[in-house]
Amino acid sequence: MTFRERVRRAVQFQETDIVPYAVTFTGGARQKLAEYYGDPDFEGKIGNHLAWFSHSGYMKWTEVKPGHYCDDWGVIWNRTVDKDIGVVENRVLPEPSLRDFQIPDIPVCDIEKAYPRFIQANHDKFRVVVMGFSLFERAWTLRGMEQLLVEMLEAPGFVHELLDRILEVNMAHLDIALAHNIDCLLFGDDWGSQSGLIMGPKLWREFIRPRVAKMYERVSAAGKYVAIHSCGDVRAVLPDLVEVGLNIFNPFQPETMDIFETKKRYYGKLSFYGGISVQTLLPRGTPDDVRRETKKLLEVLGRGGGYIASPSHDVPVDVPPENMAAMIEVLQNQPA
């Protein structure tokens, strides 16, 4: 059974010989584990079942000053502290108006050339195209989060117009991705805090649901799986996401939901990807704690399919390398 076949069976709620898994790292964690193993190429030996491709690497990025990068939308990211994503330092839209706003050009030729290389290099893996900052996140990076949330109430027409412009760009990217032999579209769009939706269910249903429904429908019509990465507690809208065609939910944080009960409740309707805590277990537990909890997740959540084992986010730099290695050891040595 190839990695790709194993993941496909799991997301179709079928038993697999072992539970498919994937582990990704922040830059600092990757460096720590490479030093611990004495192997800078260790990632290629983990046995990740998923392979990821993103159009963002082919979009325009400009270093405007040391550690500060301007993306294709004009957003400037300060990466002097958070070197993986960064902190937004400007406001592309100073007013609730799109009068002078231009959406970015898509380097279609460069992206198209990259797909065959990606597919050939990952022929036996479950191939995932990642569309990060896909709607709400892109909107608030342009306008500011607090301002955007206020305007959902005070200037809803502007928010609808802004989200529609972002959706237009997303649909163009989807058309490129779906023409290729990939398996899944993973949309990145954090909607949750530790205790609920940032904008609340009512506003999510007004502004977000209709647009994700359009994107998910486009992906499903092409015969691909739909996945979402949304940090935080978004349980209030999981039924909505099932209704609009979501197949896989990530990151499945145990601090924000009962992952065992949630998997049981949505079995047959929604698969889950994540679950290994990066907030408590990995940074604060012992290697034995990590081994024990990872084995439990594989045994309980992996039963009957519907689960891809993974940390609940890219492994952060505060995780001891011994704990990273303990998790990987369990994932790699599952009894068939």
RAHUSUL-V724892 format. One record per backbone hydrogen bond with DSSP energy under -1.0 kcal/mol. CO is the residue of the C=O (numbers start at 1). NH is the residue of the N-H. E is the energy in kcal/mol with one decimal. If there is no record, write none. Layout:
BEGIN
CO_NH_E ; CO_NH_E
END
This chain:
BEGIN
2_6_-2.4 ; 3_7_-2.3 ; 4_8_-2.4 ; 5_9_-2.4 ; 6_10_-2.2 ; 7_11_-2.6 ; 9_14_-2.1 ; 10_13_-1.9 ; 10_306_-3.1 ; 20_309_-2.5 ; 21_49_-2.8 ; 24_315_-2.7 ; 26_30_-2.5 ; 27_31_-2.0 ; 28_32_-2.0 ; 29_33_-2.4 ; 30_34_-2.2 ; 31_35_-2.1 ; 32_36_-2.0 ; 33_37_-2.7 ; 34_38_-1.4 ; 34_39_-1.9 ; 39_42_-1.4 ; 42_45_-2.1 ; 43_46_-1.2 ; 49_126_-2.5 ; 51_128_-3.2 ; 53_130_-3.0 ; 55_58_-2.2 ; 56_59_-1.2 ; 62_70_-3.3 ; 65_68_-2.8 ; 67_79_-3.4 ; 68_64_-1.6 ; 68_65_-1.2 ; 69_77_-3.4 ; 70_62_-2.1 ; 71_74_-1.7 ; 75_71_-2.8 ; 76_89_-2.5 ; 77_69_-2.4 ; 78_87_-1.6 ; 81_83_-1.2 ; 87_78_-3.1 ; 95_97_-2.7 ; 98_101_-1.1 ; 106_108_-2.5 ; 107_111_-2.1 ; 108_112_-2.9 ; 109_113_-2.0 ; 110_114_-1.1 ; 111_115_-1.3 ; 114_118_-2.2 ; 115_119_-2.8 ; 116_120_-2.4 ; 117_121_-2.3 ; 122_125_-1.5 ; 124_4_-2.3 ; 126_51_-2.2 ; 127_183_-2.4 ; 127_184_-1.7 ; 128_53_-2.4 ; 129_186_-3.0 ; 131_188_-2.6 ; 135_139_-2.5 ; 136_140_-2.6 ; 137_141_-2.0 ; 138_142_-1.2 ; 139_143_-2.0 ; 140_144_-2.8 ; 142_93_-2.7 ; 144_148_-2.5 ; 145_149_-2.5 ; 146_150_-2.2 ; 147_151_-2.4 ; 148_152_-1.2 ; 150_153_-1.4 ; 150_154_-2.5 ; 151_155_-1.7 ; 155_159_-1.6 ; 156_160_-2.7 ; 157_161_-2.1 ; 158_162_-2.8 ; 159_163_-2.7 ; 160_164_-2.0 ; 161_165_-1.8 ; 162_166_-2.0 ; 163_167_-2.6 ; 164_168_-2.0 ; 165_169_-1.5 ; 166_170_-2.4 ; 167_171_-2.7 ; 168_172_-1.4 ; 169_173_-2.0 ; 170_174_-2.7 ; 171_175_-2.2 ; 172_176_-1.3 ; 173_177_-2.5 ; 174_178_-3.0 ; 177_180_-1.8 ; 180_182_-2.2 ; 183_225_-2.9 ; 184_129_-2.7 ; 185_227_-2.8 ; 186_131_-3.0 ; 187_229_-3.2 ; 188_134_-2.7 ; 191_198_-3.3 ; 193_233_-3.2 ; 196_193_-3.5 ; 200_204_-2.1 ; 201_205_-2.5 ; 202_206_-1.4 ; 203_207_-2.9 ; 204_208_-2.0 ; 204_209_-2.3 ; 208_212_-2.4 ; 209_213_-2.4 ; 210_214_-1.1 ; 211_215_-1.9 ; 212_216_-3.1 ; 213_217_-2.3 ; 214_218_-1.8 ; 215_219_-2.0 ; 216_220_-2.9 ; 217_221_-2.3 ; 219_224_-1.8 ; 220_223_-1.9 ; 225_185_-2.4 ; 226_247_-2.2 ; 226_248_-2.1 ; 227_187_-2.8 ; 228_250_-2.4 ; 229_189_-2.6 ; 231_192_-1.5 ; 232_234_-1.0 ; 234_237_-1.8 ; 235_238_-1.2 ; 237_241_-2.4 ; 238_242_-2.2 ; 239_243_-2.1 ; 240_244_-1.9 ; 241_246_-2.7 ; 242_245_-1.3 ; 247_271_-2.9 ; 248_228_-1.9 ; 249_273_-2.6 ; 250_230_-2.5 ; 251_275_-1.9 ; 253_256_-1.3 ; 253_257_-1.1 ; 257_259_-1.1 ; 258_262_-2.7 ; 259_263_-1.9 ; 260_264_-1.9 ; 261_265_-2.6 ; 262_266_-2.0 ; 266_269_-2.6 ; 266_270_-2.4 ; 271_249_-2.7 ; 272_308_-2.6 ; 274_310_-1.2 ; 276_312_-2.9 ; 277_282_-2.1 ; 280_284_-2.2 ; 281_285_-2.3 ; 286_290_-2.4 ; 287_291_-2.5 ; 288_292_-2.6 ; 289_293_-2.6 ; 290_294_-2.4 ; 291_295_-2.3 ; 292_296_-1.9 ; 293_297_-2.4 ; 294_298_-2.3 ; 295_299_-2.3 ; 296_300_-2.9 ; 297_301_-1.6 ; 297_302_-1.1 ; 302_305_-1.9 ; 306_272_-2.1 ; 308_274_-2.0 ; 309_22_-2.1 ; 310_276_-2.4 ; 315_26_-2.5 ; 316_319_-1.5 ; 320_324_-1.8 ; 321_325_-2.7 ; 322_326_-1.8 ; 323_327_-2.1 ; 324_328_-2.3 ; 325_329_-2.5 ; 326_330_-1.7 ; 327_331_-2.3 ; 328_332_-2.6 ; 329_333_-1.3
END
